[in-house]
Amino acid sequence: MKSFKAFNSKGFYTKSCLAALSVLLLSACAQKFNDLPNTRVLKTCQAPIATYNLLDSKSGDYNDLTIPNTQIQEMVEKSLAQSGCFSQSPEISTTETNDHHYQLEVMYGNINTQKKQGGFWSSQTSDEAIFEVQLSFMRTDEVRIFRGKSSIQNQNDRYLFFGKKAKLNPNQIQITLQNAINSAINEATRNLIQIQNAD
């Protein structure tokens, strides 16, 4: 009887260890994603209140994720049009005759940080990106600057050799970049509406 109990006890501990190991492996394979906020540009104006000519878009000191200029330009133009407050115009000289025409310059940057904490038995990895966008609306004697910022971080646990490094996926990068752009455009929209109402 004693040997039977001992056998059962060993079986119980074996099953418990296997169950615990299974839980660790499952948690190691499951990457922790931050909930992404969604900053939208709503149609605020029924008709455009300003025109702009996109002169240039360029990255700042940091562009760790190598976002191309063309992608930034397309995203900015689309969101400006979506607000209903801006209309694109190629005419550069109209700033002297049109009080509501601006030259637009876009500057952007991003910092990507990957970290690892812990030791041999268990560790945690993280992959974080911070995006900043600056819109400069310029006239002859006037410059209006609007900024947007957004960030995202993923984390993942590793146990022994099980589990993958945390990694941001392209969709998360796209949404987070769009949030930064939209934040700047929402600020620009509010400001220009206030100017129009003051006139």
N, C-alpha and C positions, 0 to 999 in steps of 0.2 A: 504493500500500500504506500509506503514511504517513497519507494522508487517511482511509483506511478504519479504521486504528487510532485516529486522533483521533476519528472519528465514534463508534466503539465506546466510547471512553473517556468521551465526553460522555454517551452513552446510559447508561453504567454509573453515572456520578455523578448523572444525573437520576433514575434508578430508586432509587438509594440515598437521595437527598433525599426522594423521594416516600414511600419506605418509612419513613424516620425521621419524617416529618410525620404519617403514618398512625398510627404508634405513639404520638406525642404526643397526637393527637386522641383516640385510644381511651382513653389514660390520663386525659385531661382529662375525658372523659365518665363515667369510672368513679369513683363516690364511694367513699371508704374508710370502711367501717363498723367501729366497734369491736365486738368480740364481747361480747354482752350476757350477764352472769352471770344466774343464775336462782335467787334466794333463795326457797325454798319454806317454807310452814308445814305441817309434818307433823302428823298426828293423834297428839298426845302423851298425851292423857288419854282413858280409856274413858268417864268421866263427868265433868261439870263440877265444878271445885273452887272456882269463884268466879262470882258474878253481878255484873252491871254495869248501870248506867243511863247511856246516852250523853247527857250534859247539853248539850254544845256541841262544835262543830268550827269553827275559824277559822284564817285565814291570818296569818302573822307579818308582819314588815316588808316582805318581798319575796315577790311571787307573779307573777313575770315572765310565766309561761305561763298565767296566769289560770285556774288549776284551780278548779272550783266546789266549794263545801262539800259539796253532795249527792254528788258523785263520791267524795270522800274518805270520807264517812260509810259509803257502800255498800261500799267496798273494805275499810275497817277492820272493819265488822261481819261481812263474809264471811270474812275471814281469822281473826278471833277464833273464829267458829263452827267453822271448819275445824280449829283446834287441838284441839277437843274439850274444852278446859279452861274455857271461858267460856260463860255463858248470859246472854242479855239479859233484864233485868227492869225494868219501868217503875216499880217501887216505890221511891220516894226515901227513905222513912222507915226502911227496913229496915237502913240502916247502923248504927242504934243497937241493933238487936236481933240482927243477923246479922254475925258476925265475918268473913264471906267475901263481903260485898257492898260494891261500890265505886261511886262516882260517877266517870264517865270524861269527861275533856276531851281533845280532840285539837287540837294546833296543828301547822301545816305551813307550809312555805315552799319556794320554788325560785328559783334564779338562773339566768338564761339569758344566755350570753355569746357573741357572734359577733365573730370576728376575721378580719383579712386581713393577710397578710404577702407581701412581694415587690415587684416592679416592673411595668413595662409588658409585658415579654416573658413573664414567668411569675410566678405568684402562687399562694398557698395560702390557702384560706378554711377556717374551722372554725366549728362550731356546737356549743356545750357547754351542758349543763344539770346542775345539782346540786340534789338533792331532800333535804330533811330533814323528819322527822316526829317529833313528841313526843307520847307518851301519858302522861297524868297520872291515875293511879288514886288516888282520894281517899276517905278515911273521916273520922270525926269528929276524930281526933287523929293522922292518918297520911296521908302523901302519898308515893306511889311513882311515880317518873318513869322512863320508858324511851324511848330515842331510837334512831332508825334513819336511815341516810344512804346515798345511792346517787347515781352520776353516769354520764353518757354523753356521748361526743364523736364527731362525724363530721368528716372532713376531705375536701377535694377540691382538686385542682390545676387551674389555668387556664393556658393558653398562648395568648398574644395575646388574641383575642376568643372562644376556644373553651373550653368547660367551664362548668359551672354552679356557683353558690355552694353550699357545704355546707349541708345543712338536715336537722334531725331530723324523722323522720316520727312520726305519732300513735302507732303501735304501739310504737316505741322509748320514747316518753315514758310510755306506759301501763305498760310492763314495768319501767322504771326507777323510777317512782313506787311500783309494787307491791313492788319489792325493798326500798325504804326502809321501807314500812309493815310488811312481813313481818319485817324485821330487828328492828324495835321490838317486835313481837308475840312473836317467838321469845325475846327477852330477858325480856319480861314473863312468859312461860310458864315459863321456867327458874327465875325468881325465886320465883314463887308455888308452884311444885312444891317448892322448897327449904323454903319456909315451912311447907307442909303436912307435909313429912317431919319437920321439926323438932318439930312439934306431936305 
